Amino acid sequence: MSDNEEILVIGGGIGGMTAALALARQGRSVLLAEQAPEFGEVGAGLQVGPNVMRMFDQLGVIEPVRDIAFFPDNLILRDALDSAELVRIPLDRKFRDRFGYPYATIHRADLHAVLTAACAEHPQIRLRTNCKVVGVEQDERGVRALTESGEELAGTALIGADGLWSTVREHVLGDGEPRVTGHVAYRAVLPMEEVPEHLRSNSVVLWAGPDLHLAHYPLRRGELFNMGAIFHSHRYQRGANVFGDPEELHEQFKGVCGEVETLLGKIDEWRMWVLRDRDPVEHWSKGRITLLGDAAHPTLQYLAQGAGMAVEDAWTLAAQLDSAPDVPSALREYERLRSVRTARVTLLSRLYGELYHASGVTRAVRAQMLEGWPAAAARESFAWIYNGI
């Protein structure tokens, strides 16, 4: 089919851009195909742990990432009904010394712009927009992606970084649509000066309530204030660029403490995402074709590691393609190295969601379990993530 040594990356989001950059830094030629008319990200804030900051350092983009980031003081969990503080993890020098890198919050669009610029500047990366892939084929010599316009893209391997509704996954696994969780995310960003002064915080704060939570933190060097409200809803719409219903939001958050109520009242226009994931799978490769990020292992946001797992995927995949004797062997080793770690993130994210959304006696158990939990112990509970790969 093809003796072309170029690697095809399908999808130009954070995972796809990171994969292209990681592969190019290993000396590979990459063609990245994005279906949208221009590169960009829809969304708001990301929490970026030390495991991900380490990857950015190894990819050579740590300085531009630092320039766009905010470095919060703490991770704080509070009760959304009575405002009690349940646990606090200082993100201080002890934290940075323990894990080697800081914890950051970053606007998704800012991070995507950094990665896109790095890819655009690399001589071994070709970036294509308006290039929707509708089918893939392969044989022992190479792969071919078929586009909606009738074009054929040829290469030696193909990486599906095309997200939750992955076309490439349907070819590899054919396992249908992702699972609907029953919860939606309303997200918004506002200028920091519009936040009441007594509610401004330099920390990542999560207010946990019955079948709901609100998370907020600064972005873009502290210039912006990011909010994400998660709650149960029957509004199951596909897509991420959908407006939320403030009336539904306030109805679901009825009875929360004054601080949460005031913060929610500062936003008139929300973007809505329907939360979905998949049960973990052990294999997501077929011959010369593989998946990464949400295409391989979509996860809920309760551990703030969805984008982080895609970045780790990209680095691991590039390393295996550099060291393995052939492409299929490299892809098998890549998924072996990633399947258990990403499955652990997926499954524990569901568990943390239940912890955050506890009600009744379960809420009381949560408070009792977390009472007096030492900061050092809380920090160490995340070592399996933040130590990285």
C-alpha positions in Angstrom: 0.0 0.0 0.0 2.7 2.5 1.0 6.4 2.7 1.8 5.9 6.3 3.0 7.6 6.6 6.4 5.4 9.5 7.5 3.2 8.9 10.5 -0.4 10.0 10.2 -2.0 11.7 13.3 -5.8 12.1 13.0 -7.1 14.9 15.3 -5.5 18.2 16.1 -6.4 18.6 19.7 -4.0 18.6 22.7 -3.4 14.9 22.3 -2.8 15.0 18.6 -0.5 18.0 18.8 1.5 16.5 21.6 1.8 13.2 19.6 3.0 15.1 16.5 5.6 17.0 18.6 6.8 14.0 20.5 7.2 12.0 17.2 9.0 14.8 15.4 11.5 15.2 18.3 12.3 11.5 17.7 13.2 12.3 14.1 9.9 11.1 12.6 8.0 12.8 9.8 4.4 13.5 10.8 1.2 14.6 8.9 -1.5 15.8 11.3 -5.0 16.0 9.9 -7.7 18.0 11.6 -11.3 18.1 10.3 -12.1 21.7 11.5 -11.3 24.7 9.2 -8.7 26.0 11.7 -6.8 24.7 14.8 -8.3 25.6 18.1 -9.8 24.3 21.3 -13.3 24.7 22.8 -13.4 24.8 26.5 -12.0 26.6 29.6 -9.6 25.6 32.3 -7.3 22.6 32.7 -5.6 21.4 35.8 -2.1 20.2 35.0 -0.3 18.0 37.5 3.5 17.5 37.9 3.3 14.4 35.8 2.2 16.5 32.8 4.5 19.4 33.5 7.4 16.9 33.3 6.2 15.9 29.9 6.1 19.5 28.7 9.7 19.9 29.9 10.8 16.8 28.0 9.0 18.1 24.9 10.8 21.4 25.1 7.7 23.6 25.7 8.0 24.1 29.5 8.9 27.8 29.3 5.9 28.9 27.0 3.7 26.8 29.2 4.9 28.5 32.3 4.2 31.9 30.7 0.5 31.1 30.2 0.0 29.2 33.5 -1.2 30.0 37.0 0.3 28.2 39.9 -2.3 27.8 42.7 -1.5 27.7 46.4 -3.7 24.7 47.4 -6.1 22.0 46.3 -9.1 22.5 48.6 -12.3 20.3 49.0 -15.2 22.0 50.7 -18.8 21.0 51.4 -21.2 22.9 49.1 -24.0 22.8 51.7 -22.4 24.1 54.9 -19.1 25.4 53.4 -17.0 23.3 55.7 -13.4 22.7 54.6 -12.9 18.9 54.2 -9.3 18.6 53.0 -6.5 20.9 51.9 -3.3 19.9 50.0 -0.7 22.7 49.9 1.0 23.1 46.5 4.1 24.5 48.1 7.8 23.9 47.9 7.3 20.5 49.7 4.9 19.5 47.0 7.2 20.7 44.2 10.2 19.0 45.8 8.3 15.7 46.2 7.2 15.5 42.6 9.8 17.6 40.8 7.4 20.0 39.1 4.6 22.4 40.2 0.9 22.0 39.8 -0.6 24.5 37.3 -3.9 25.7 35.9 -4.0 26.6 32.2 -6.6 27.8 29.8 -7.2 25.0 27.3 -7.0 27.4 24.3 -3.7 28.8 25.6 -2.1 25.4 26.0 -3.3 24.3 22.6 -1.9 27.5 21.0 1.6 26.7 22.5 1.5 23.1 21.2 0.2 24.3 17.8 3.0 26.9 17.5 5.7 24.3 18.4 4.3 21.9 15.8 4.0 24.6 13.1 7.7 25.6 13.7 9.0 22.0 13.4 10.3 21.1 9.9 9.1 17.5 10.2 5.5 18.2 10.9 2.9 19.0 8.3 -0.4 20.4 9.6 -3.6 20.1 7.6 -7.1 21.6 8.3 -10.4 20.9 6.6 -9.3 17.3 6.4 -12.0 15.0 7.8 -11.0 11.3 7.8 -13.9 9.0 7.1 -12.1 5.7 6.8 -8.8 3.9 7.3 -7.1 0.9 5.7 -3.9 -0.9 6.2 -1.7 -3.8 5.0 1.8 -5.1 5.9 3.4 -2.2 4.2 1.5 0.8 5.5 -1.7 2.6 6.2 -4.1 4.9 4.3 -6.6 7.4 5.6 -9.5 8.2 3.3 -10.9 11.8 3.6 -14.3 13.2 3.0 -13.1 15.0 0.0 -11.8 11.8 -1.6 -8.1 12.3 -0.9 -6.0 9.5 0.3 -3.3 10.1 3.0 -0.6 7.4 3.2 1.9 6.6 5.9 3.7 3.9 7.9 1.4 4.2 10.9 -1.8 5.9 12.0 -2.7 7.4 15.4 -6.3 8.1 16.2 -6.3 11.2 18.4 -9.7 12.1 17.3 -11.4 12.3 20.7 -14.5 10.9 22.3 -16.4 10.3 19.0 -13.4 8.8 17.3 -13.7 7.5 13.7 -10.5 5.6 14.1 -11.8 3.8 17.2 -14.8 2.6 15.3 -12.4 1.0 12.8 -10.2 -0.5 15.5 -12.8 -1.6 18.1 -16.3 -1.0 16.7 -17.7 -0.7 20.2 -20.3 2.0 19.6 -21.0 5.2 21.4 -19.4 6.2 24.8 -21.4 5.7 28.0 -23.7 8.5 29.2 -23.1 9.2 32.9 -26.2 11.2 33.6 -24.2 14.4 34.5 -23.5 17.5 32.6 -20.7 20.1 33.0 -21.5 23.8 32.7 -18.3 25.8 32.2 -17.6 29.5 32.1 -14.7 32.0 32.5 -14.9 35.6 33.6 -12.4 38.4 34.3 -11.0 38.2 37.8 -12.1 41.7 38.7 -15.8 40.6 38.2 -15.4 38.1 41.1 -16.4 39.5 44.5 -13.2 40.2 46.3 -14.1 38.0 49.3 -14.6 35.0 47.0 -11.4 35.3 45.0 -9.0 32.5 45.7 -5.5 31.6 44.6 -6.4 27.9 45.1 -8.2 25.2 43.2 -11.4 24.9 45.2 -14.0 22.2 44.7 -17.4 22.6 46.5 -18.9 19.1 46.8 -22.7 18.6 47.2 -25.4 16.0 46.6 -25.2 14.9 43.0 -23.4 18.1 42.1 -20.2 20.1 42.6 -18.6 23.5 41.6 -14.9 23.8 41.0 -13.1 27.1 40.4 -9.6 28.4 40.1 -7.6 31.3 38.4 -6.3 31.0 34.9 -3.9 32.9 32.6 -1.5 34.3 35.3 -4.5 35.1 37.5 -6.3 37.3 35.0 -9.3 35.0 34.6 -11.5 33.0 36.9 -12.6 29.6 35.7 -15.8 27.9 37.0 -17.1 24.4 36.2 -20.5 23.3 37.6 -21.3 19.6 37.4 -24.8 18.2 38.1 -27.3 15.5 37.2 -29.4 16.3 34.1 -31.5 14.6 31.5 -30.3 17.0 28.7 -28.2 14.5 26.7 -26.9 16.5 23.8 -23.9 15.5 21.7 -21.2 18.1 21.3 -19.3 20.6 23.4 -20.3 24.0 21.9 -23.8 24.0 23.4 -25.3 26.7 25.6 -26.4 25.7 29.1 -29.7 26.7 30.8 -29.0 28.9 33.8 -32.5 28.2 35.1 -31.8 24.4 35.2 -28.4 25.1 36.8 -29.9 27.2 39.7 -32.7 24.7 40.2 -30.2 21.9 40.6 -28.0 23.9 43.0 -30.9 25.0 45.2 -29.9 24.8 48.9 -26.2 25.3 48.5 -24.2 27.7 50.7 -24.1 31.4 50.1 -20.6 31.4 48.6 -21.5 28.9 45.9 -24.8 30.6 45.2 -23.1 34.0 44.8 -20.4 32.6 42.4 -23.0 30.8 40.2 -25.0 34.1 40.0 -22.0 35.9 38.4 -22.4 33.9 35.1 -25.2 34.5 32.6 -23.9 32.4 29.8 -22.6 28.8 30.3 -21.3 26.2 27.8 -22.6 22.7 28.4 -20.9 19.4 28.0 -22.6 16.0 28.5 -20.2 13.8 30.5 -19.4 10.5 29.0 -16.7 7.8 29.4 -16.1 4.2 28.5 -15.2 1.1 30.3 -11.5 0.5 30.1 -10.2 -1.9 27.5 -6.9 -3.7 27.4 -6.2 -3.3 23.6 -6.8 -0.4 21.4 -4.4 -1.1 18.5 -4.7 -3.1 15.3 -1.6 -3.7 13.2 -0.3 -0.3 12.3 -3.2 1.7 13.8 -3.6 2.8 17.4 -5.5 5.3 19.6 -4.5 7.8 22.2 -6.2 10.1 24.7 -10.0 10.2 24.7 -10.2 8.0 21.6 -8.5 5.2 23.6 -9.7 5.8 27.2 -12.1 8.7 27.7 -12.4 9.5 31.4 -14.4 11.8 33.6 -12.8 14.9 35.0 -12.9 14.1 38.7 -9.1 13.4 38.9 -8.3 16.3 36.4 -6.2 13.9 34.3 -7.9 13.5 30.9 -5.6 15.8 29.0 -2.7 14.6 31.1 -3.2 11.0 30.1 -3.2 12.0 26.4 0.1 13.8 26.9 1.6 10.8 28.6 0.2 8.5 25.8 2.0 10.7 23.2 5.3 10.5 24.9 5.1 6.8 25.5 4.0 6.1 21.9 6.9 8.1 20.4 9.4 6.3 22.6 8.1 2.9 21.6 8.2 3.7 17.9 11.8 4.8 18.4 12.9 1.6 20.1 10.8 -1.3 18.8 11.8 -3.4 15.8 8.7 -2.7 13.8 5.5 -0.6 14.0 3.0 -3.3 15.1 5.4 -4.4 17.9 5.8 -0.7 19.0 2.0 -0.2 19.2 1.5 -3.4 21.2 4.1 -2.4 23.7 2.7 1.1 23.9 -0.8 -0.1 24.9 0.7 -2.6 27.3 2.6 0.3 29.1 -0.5 2.5 29.1 -3.6 0.3 29.6 -3.4 -0.3 33.3 -2.5 3.3 34.3 -5.2 4.8 32.1 -7.8 2.3 33.4 -6.9 3.2 36.9 -7.5 6.8 36.2 -10.8 6.0 34.5 -12.1 3.8 37.3 -10.9 6.0 40.2 -12.3 9.1 38.4 -15.8 7.5 38.7 -15.1 6.7 42.4 -14.0 10.3 43.1 -17.2 11.5 41.4 -19.2 9.5 43.9 -17.2 10.9 46.8 -17.7 14.5 45.6 -21.5 14.0 44.9 -22.3 12.2 48.2 -25.6 12.9 50.0 -27.3 11.9 53.2 -25.3 9.5 55.4 -22.7 9.0 52.7 -21.9 12.7 53.0 -21.5 12.3 56.7 -19.2 9.3 56.1 -17.1 11.4 53.7 -16.7 14.2 56.4 -15.7 11.6 59.0 -13.2 9.9 56.7 -11.5 13.2 55.8 -11.5 14.8 59.2 -8.0 15.4 60.4 -6.4 13.9 57.3 -2.8 15.2 57.4 -1.8 17.2 54.4 1.2 15.0 53.8 -1.0 11.9 53.6 -3.4 13.6 51.3 -0.5 14.6 49.0 0.9 11.1 49.0 -2.5 9.7 48.0 -1.9 11.2 44.5 1.7 10.1 44.2 0.8 7.3 41.8 -0.4 10.0 39.4 2.1 12.8 40.0 5.2 10.6 40.0 4.4 10.2 36.3 5.7 7.5 33.9 
